[in-house]
């Protein structure tokens, strides 16, 4: 819920200046959130504790969750950075300096939330009593054929920024 409220704030801030950018931000947020929830469904993760257990079962999916969390947080090499950067540019072009500065500072709170989830998912190993640490060799019965393209689109759209800025 906090993530949705934060992203809605970014969309509301730019709505008066550039509605097309609001739509772009919404589409990218829906794409990244859908991919994240598909990864959670694939892992059957419902709590932070179950996320910390997922590293033994599916290390590649867990790494994808880490990248998606960083993308949703808006780190520069990933897709989530693009709408934030474009919104800050547009607000600055319209002689609004204080608003984008405050938005960029408060985005750090959002990044903290995502980093906490990424840390508990990918960077911690839950103590396990089993002798077999390599559960990832067993096949998963869940079939999600569109998961791989969605991960790629959700994390690697940043190079398309010049093309999208021409459309605005």
Secondary structure, 3 states (H helix, E strand, C coil): CHHHHHHHHHHHHHHCCCHHHHHHHHHHHHHHHHHHHHHHHHHCCCCHHHHHHHHHHCHHHHHHHHHHHHHHHCCCCCCHHHHHHHHHHHHHHCCCCHHHHHHHHHHHHHHHHHHHHHHHHHCCCCCCCCCCCCHHHCCCCCCCCCHHHHHHHHHCCHHHHHHHHHHC
